[in-house]
Amino acid sequence: MERRDKINYYLDLAEVVAKRGTCLRKAYGAVIVKNDEVISTGYVGAPRGRQNCSDLGRCIREELNIPRGERYELCRSVHAEANAIISASRQDMIGASMFLCGKDVKTGEYVANSNSCSMCKRLIINSGIDKVFIRDTEDKYRKIHVRDWIDDDESLAGKFGY
């Protein structure tokens, strides 16, 4: 049996974490790793104590036909990246990597051209995380240097979505 490369190993973990998600549109999982040690994980779900969309059987953003990457203030959920960051200390995140995997709930397919939303990008920047790996297929991924999100500040252009 061929040994799985380390990046896909952590992306596999993120994919498993995503299975705990409660969003009716997208299932995302995030894993924060530093020095080959898992620091934290997170998945998409409503804040603790609130009902999840999967419990309610409805998604307001879906009902309003809002495109991905837009109007997250209407979403009931906390994103996977944010939940992983909330569960880790900043000291542990400085210089760490985040591994992110997203799947479409209806089709089970990986989310094409997936990326963190603008709010999660800001959280990732402030957390001290250095790199983000995003799964595109079972074996392919993209590596993003968080510094690029700082240098190419999309908020200055008023860009929507991703």
ChimeraX commands (.cxc) that place a marker at each C-alpha (Angstrom):
marker #1 position 0.00,0.00,0.00 radius 0.5
marker #1 position 1.30,3.43,-0.97 radius 0.5
marker #1 position 1.63,5.89,1.87 radius 0.5
marker #1 position -0.54,9.01,1.62 radius 0.5
marker #1 position 1.39,12.28,1.30 radius 0.5
marker #1 position 1.17,14.52,4.35 radius 0.5
marker #1 position -0.80,17.37,2.78 radius 0.5
marker #1 position -3.52,15.04,1.47 radius 0.5
marker #1 position -3.51,13.27,4.84 radius 0.5
marker #1 position -4.46,16.53,6.57 radius 0.5
marker #1 position -6.94,17.35,3.80 radius 0.5
marker #1 position -8.47,13.88,4.34 radius 0.5
marker #1 position -8.90,14.82,8.02 radius 0.5
marker #1 position -10.60,18.07,6.99 radius 0.5
marker #1 position -12.92,16.09,4.74 radius 0.5
marker #1 position -13.91,13.82,7.62 radius 0.5
marker #1 position -14.44,16.85,9.90 radius 0.5
marker #1 position -16.76,18.33,7.24 radius 0.5
marker #1 position -19.12,15.38,7.72 radius 0.5
marker #1 position -20.16,16.91,11.07 radius 0.5
marker #1 position -21.40,20.05,9.29 radius 0.5
marker #1 position -25.03,21.08,9.44 radius 0.5
marker #1 position -25.27,23.43,6.44 radius 0.5
marker #1 position -27.74,22.39,3.75 radius 0.5
marker #1 position -25.61,23.91,0.95 radius 0.5
marker #1 position -21.94,23.21,1.63 radius 0.5
marker #1 position -20.06,20.87,3.97 radius 0.5
marker #1 position -16.70,22.36,4.93 radius 0.5
marker #1 position -14.08,21.09,7.32 radius 0.5
marker #1 position -10.96,22.89,8.51 radius 0.5
marker #1 position -7.90,21.53,10.29 radius 0.5
marker #1 position -5.14,23.70,11.74 radius 0.5
marker #1 position -1.71,22.04,11.92 radius 0.5
marker #1 position 1.60,23.23,13.33 radius 0.5
marker #1 position 4.80,21.19,13.48 radius 0.5
marker #1 position 2.91,18.10,12.30 radius 0.5
marker #1 position 0.48,18.34,15.19 radius 0.5
marker #1 position -3.26,18.96,14.80 radius 0.5
marker #1 position -4.02,22.09,16.81 radius 0.5
marker #1 position -7.73,22.44,16.09 radius 0.5
marker #1 position -10.60,21.43,13.81 radius 0.5
marker #1 position -13.82,23.12,12.76 radius 0.5
marker #1 position -16.89,22.49,10.65 radius 0.5
marker #1 position -19.88,24.57,9.51 radius 0.5
marker #1 position -22.68,24.84,12.03 radius 0.5
marker #1 position -24.89,27.21,13.98 radius 0.5
marker #1 position -23.53,28.78,17.17 radius 0.5
marker #1 position -23.75,26.53,20.21 radius 0.5
marker #1 position -27.29,26.30,21.52 radius 0.5
marker #1 position -28.94,27.57,18.34 radius 0.5
marker #1 position -30.78,25.35,15.89 radius 0.5
marker #1 position -28.86,24.29,12.80 radius 0.5
marker #1 position -30.24,24.62,9.28 radius 0.5
marker #1 position -30.26,20.82,9.08 radius 0.5
marker #1 position -32.53,20.79,12.17 radius 0.5
marker #1 position -34.81,23.48,10.73 radius 0.5
marker #1 position -34.86,21.95,7.26 radius 0.5
marker #1 position -34.30,25.31,5.58 radius 0.5
marker #1 position -31.60,27.71,4.48 radius 0.5
marker #1 position -32.48,31.38,4.17 radius 0.5
marker #1 position -29.62,32.07,1.74 radius 0.5
marker #1 position -30.83,29.23,-0.48 radius 0.5
marker #1 position -34.44,30.45,-0.33 radius 0.5
marker #1 position -33.26,33.92,-1.42 radius 0.5
marker #1 position -31.03,32.38,-4.13 radius 0.5
marker #1 position -27.94,34.18,-2.82 radius 0.5
marker #1 position -24.71,33.18,-4.63 radius 0.5
marker #1 position -21.85,31.62,-2.70 radius 0.5
marker #1 position -19.44,34.08,-1.19 radius 0.5
marker #1 position -22.10,36.75,-0.62 radius 0.5
marker #1 position -24.41,37.95,2.18 radius 0.5
marker #1 position -23.03,35.74,4.93 radius 0.5
marker #1 position -24.68,37.95,7.54 radius 0.5
marker #1 position -27.89,36.08,6.64 radius 0.5
marker #1 position -26.30,32.67,7.28 radius 0.5
marker #1 position -27.09,30.88,10.55 radius 0.5
marker #1 position -23.74,29.09,10.59 radius 0.5
marker #1 position -20.26,29.77,11.81 radius 0.5
marker #1 position -17.81,28.78,9.07 radius 0.5
marker #1 position -15.38,25.89,9.47 radius 0.5
marker #1 position -12.34,28.21,9.40 radius 0.5
marker #1 position -13.81,30.42,12.13 radius 0.5
marker #1 position -14.74,27.45,14.32 radius 0.5
marker #1 position -11.21,26.03,14.01 radius 0.5
marker #1 position -9.69,29.41,14.89 radius 0.5
marker #1 position -12.04,29.89,17.85 radius 0.5
marker #1 position -10.88,26.54,19.27 radius 0.5
marker #1 position -7.14,27.28,19.10 radius 0.5
marker #1 position -4.82,29.66,20.90 radius 0.5
marker #1 position -3.22,32.37,18.78 radius 0.5
marker #1 position 0.21,31.31,20.00 radius 0.5
marker #1 position -0.34,27.86,18.51 radius 0.5
marker #1 position -1.61,29.29,15.22 radius 0.5
marker #1 position 1.32,31.61,14.48 radius 0.5
marker #1 position 3.12,30.04,11.52 radius 0.5
marker #1 position 0.61,27.17,11.29 radius 0.5
marker #1 position -1.17,25.83,8.21 radius 0.5
marker #1 position -4.89,25.41,7.66 radius 0.5
marker #1 position -6.27,22.55,5.59 radius 0.5
marker #1 position -9.70,23.16,4.09 radius 0.5
marker #1 position -12.08,20.82,2.27 radius 0.5
marker #1 position -15.54,21.67,0.98 radius 0.5
marker #1 position -18.21,19.54,-0.69 radius 0.5
marker #1 position -21.56,20.41,-2.15 radius 0.5
marker #1 position -24.19,18.81,0.09 radius 0.5
marker #1 position -26.58,17.93,-2.75 radius 0.5
marker #1 position -24.06,16.44,-5.20 radius 0.5
marker #1 position -21.27,15.27,-2.90 radius 0.5
marker #1 position -18.78,16.88,-5.32 radius 0.5
marker #1 position -15.84,18.97,-4.17 radius 0.5
marker #1 position -16.62,22.69,-4.31 radius 0.5
marker #1 position -15.03,24.02,-7.50 radius 0.5
marker #1 position -12.61,26.93,-7.05 radius 0.5
marker #1 position -13.27,26.88,-3.33 radius 0.5
marker #1 position -11.80,29.58,-1.13 radius 0.5
marker #1 position -12.38,31.19,2.22 radius 0.5
marker #1 position -14.94,33.99,2.29 radius 0.5
marker #1 position -13.71,37.54,2.92 radius 0.5
marker #1 position -14.65,37.38,6.61 radius 0.5
marker #1 position -12.77,34.10,7.14 radius 0.5
marker #1 position -9.77,35.48,5.25 radius 0.5
marker #1 position -9.61,38.33,7.76 radius 0.5
marker #1 position -9.79,35.87,10.66 radius 0.5
marker #1 position -7.07,33.69,9.12 radius 0.5
marker #1 position -4.83,36.73,8.57 radius 0.5
marker #1 position -5.23,37.89,12.18 radius 0.5
marker #1 position -4.79,34.38,13.60 radius 0.5
marker #1 position -1.20,34.19,12.36 radius 0.5
marker #1 position -1.79,31.19,10.10 radius 0.5
marker #1 position 0.82,31.20,7.33 radius 0.5
marker #1 position -0.56,28.88,4.63 radius 0.5
marker #1 position -3.94,27.51,3.57 radius 0.5
marker #1 position -4.26,24.29,1.57 radius 0.5
marker #1 position -7.59,23.90,-0.25 radius 0.5
marker #1 position -8.71,20.58,-1.72 radius 0.5
marker #1 position -9.86,20.60,-5.35 radius 0.5
marker #1 position -10.07,16.82,-5.92 radius 0.5
marker #1 position -9.27,13.75,-3.85 radius 0.5
marker #1 position -5.56,14.20,-4.64 radius 0.5
marker #1 position -5.18,17.77,-5.93 radius 0.5
marker #1 position -5.10,20.94,-3.91 radius 0.5
marker #1 position -3.98,24.55,-3.97 radius 0.5
marker #1 position -1.50,26.14,-1.59 radius 0.5
marker #1 position -2.22,29.74,-0.65 radius 0.5
marker #1 position 0.23,31.95,1.20 radius 0.5
marker #1 position -1.83,34.09,3.56 radius 0.5
marker #1 position 0.55,36.95,2.82 radius 0.5
marker #1 position -1.01,37.03,-0.70 radius 0.5
marker #1 position -4.39,37.87,0.84 radius 0.5
marker #1 position -2.75,40.80,2.61 radius 0.5
marker #1 position -0.89,42.07,-0.46 radius 0.5
marker #1 position -3.88,41.56,-2.80 radius 0.5
marker #1 position -6.55,43.15,-0.61 radius 0.5
marker #1 position -9.79,42.27,-2.40 radius 0.5
marker #1 position -11.81,44.51,-0.07 radius 0.5
marker #1 position -10.30,47.60,-1.72 radius 0.5
marker #1 position -11.84,46.64,-5.08 radius 0.5
marker #1 position -15.30,45.89,-3.64 radius 0.5
marker #1 position -15.13,42.39,-5.10 radius 0.5
marker #1 position -18.04,40.05,-4.27 radius 0.5
marker #1 position -17.94,36.29,-3.78 radius 0.5
marker #1 position -14.92,34.20,-4.66 radius 0.5
marker link #1:1,2 radius 0.2
marker link #1:2,3 radius 0.2
marker link #1:3,4 radius 0.2
marker link #1:4,5 radius 0.2
marker link #1:5,6 radius 0.2
marker link #1:6,7 radius 0.2
marker link #1:7,8 radius 0.2
marker link #1:8,9 radius 0.2
marker link #1:9,10 radius 0.2
marker link #1:10,11 radius 0.2
marker link #1:11,12 radius 0.2
marker link #1:12,13 radius 0.2
marker link #1:13,14 radius 0.2
marker link #1:14,15 radius 0.2
marker link #1:15,16 radius 0.2
marker link #1:16,17 radius 0.2
marker link #1:17,18 radius 0.2
marker link #1:18,19 radius 0.2
marker link #1:19,20 radius 0.2
marker link #1:20,21 radius 0.2
marker link #1:21,22 radius 0.2
marker link #1:22,23 radius 0.2
marker link #1:23,24 radius 0.2
marker link #1:24,25 radius 0.2
marker link #1:25,26 radius 0.2
marker link #1:26,27 radius 0.2
marker link #1:27,28 radius 0.2
marker link #1:28,29 radius 0.2
marker link #1:29,30 radius 0.2
marker link #1:30,31 radius 0.2
marker link #1:31,32 radius 0.2
marker link #1:32,33 radius 0.2
marker link #1:33,34 radius 0.2
marker link #1:34,35 radius 0.2
marker link #1:35,36 radius 0.2
marker link #1:36,37 radius 0.2
marker link #1:37,38 radius 0.2
marker link #1:38,39 radius 0.2
marker link #1:39,40 radius 0.2
marker link #1:40,41 radius 0.2
marker link #1:41,42 radius 0.2
marker link #1:42,43 radius 0.2
marker link #1:43,44 radius 0.2
marker link #1:44,45 radius 0.2
marker link #1:45,46 radius 0.2
marker link #1:46,47 radius 0.2
marker link #1:47,48 radius 0.2
marker link #1:48,49 radius 0.2
marker link #1:49,50 radius 0.2
marker link #1:50,51 radius 0.2
marker link #1:51,52 radius 0.2
marker link #1:52,53 radius 0.2
marker link #1:53,54 radius 0.2
marker link #1:54,55 radius 0.2
marker link #1:55,56 radius 0.2
marker link #1:56,57 radius 0.2
marker link #1:57,58 radius 0.2
marker link #1:58,59 radius 0.2
marker link #1:59,60 radius 0.2
marker link #1:60,61 radius 0.2
marker link #1:61,62 radius 0.2
marker link #1:62,63 radius 0.2
marker link #1:63,64 radius 0.2
marker link #1:64,65 radius 0.2
marker link #1:65,66 radius 0.2
marker link #1:66,67 radius 0.2
marker link #1:67,68 radius 0.2
marker link #1:68,69 radius 0.2
marker link #1:69,70 radius 0.2
marker link #1:70,71 radius 0.2
marker link #1:71,72 radius 0.2
marker link #1:72,73 radius 0.2
marker link #1:73,74 radius 0.2
marker link #1:74,75 radius 0.2
marker link #1:75,76 radius 0.2
marker link #1:76,77 radius 0.2
marker link #1:77,78 radius 0.2
marker link #1:78,79 radius 0.2
marker link #1:79,80 radius 0.2
marker link #1:80,81 radius 0.2
marker link #1:81,82 radius 0.2
marker link #1:82,83 radius 0.2
marker link #1:83,84 radius 0.2
marker link #1:84,85 radius 0.2
marker link #1:85,86 radius 0.2
marker link #1:86,87 radius 0.2
marker link #1:87,88 radius 0.2
marker link #1:88,89 radius 0.2
marker link #1:89,90 radius 0.2
marker link #1:90,91 radius 0.2
marker link #1:91,92 radius 0.2
marker link #1:92,93 radius 0.2
marker link #1:93,94 radius 0.2
marker link #1:94,95 radius 0.2
marker link #1:95,96 radius 0.2
marker link #1:96,97 radius 0.2
marker link #1:97,98 radius 0.2
marker link #1:98,99 radius 0.2
marker link #1:99,100 radius 0.2
marker link #1:100,101 radius 0.2
marker link #1:101,102 radius 0.2
marker link #1:102,103 radius 0.2
marker link #1:103,104 radius 0.2
marker link #1:104,105 radius 0.2
marker link #1:105,106 radius 0.2
marker link #1:106,107 radius 0.2
marker link #1:107,108 radius 0.2
marker link #1:108,109 radius 0.2
marker link #1:109,110 radius 0.2
marker link #1:110,111 radius 0.2
marker link #1:111,112 radius 0.2
marker link #1:112,113 radius 0.2
marker link #1:113,114 radius 0.2
marker link #1:114,115 radius 0.2
marker link #1:115,116 radius 0.2
marker link #1:116,117 radius 0.2
marker link #1:117,118 radius 0.2
marker link #1:118,119 radius 0.2
marker link #1:119,120 radius 0.2
marker link #1:120,121 radius 0.2
marker link #1:121,122 radius 0.2
marker link #1:122,123 radius 0.2
marker link #1:123,124 radius 0.2
marker link #1:124,125 radius 0.2
marker link #1:125,126 radius 0.2
marker link #1:126,127 radius 0.2
marker link #1:127,128 radius 0.2
marker link #1:128,129 radius 0.2
marker link #1:129,130 radius 0.2
marker link #1:130,131 radius 0.2
marker link #1:131,132 radius 0.2
marker link #1:132,133 radius 0.2
marker link #1:133,134 radius 0.2
marker link #1:134,135 radius 0.2
marker link #1:135,136 radius 0.2
marker link #1:136,137 radius 0.2
marker link #1:137,138 radius 0.2
marker link #1:138,139 radius 0.2
marker link #1:139,140 radius 0.2
marker link #1:140,141 radius 0.2
marker link #1:141,142 radius 0.2
marker link #1:142,143 radius 0.2
marker link #1:143,144 radius 0.2
marker link #1:144,145 radius 0.2
marker link #1:145,146 radius 0.2
marker link #1:146,147 radius 0.2
marker link #1:147,148 radius 0.2
marker link #1:148,149 radius 0.2
marker link #1:149,150 radius 0.2
marker link #1:150,151 radius 0.2
marker link #1:151,152 radius 0.2
marker link #1:152,153 radius 0.2
marker link #1:153,154 radius 0.2
marker link #1:154,155 radius 0.2
marker link #1:155,156 radius 0.2
marker link #1:156,157 radius 0.2
marker link #1:157,158 radius 0.2
marker link #1:158,159 radius 0.2
marker link #1:159,160 radius 0.2
marker link #1:160,161 radius 0.2
marker link #1:161,162 radius 0.2
view
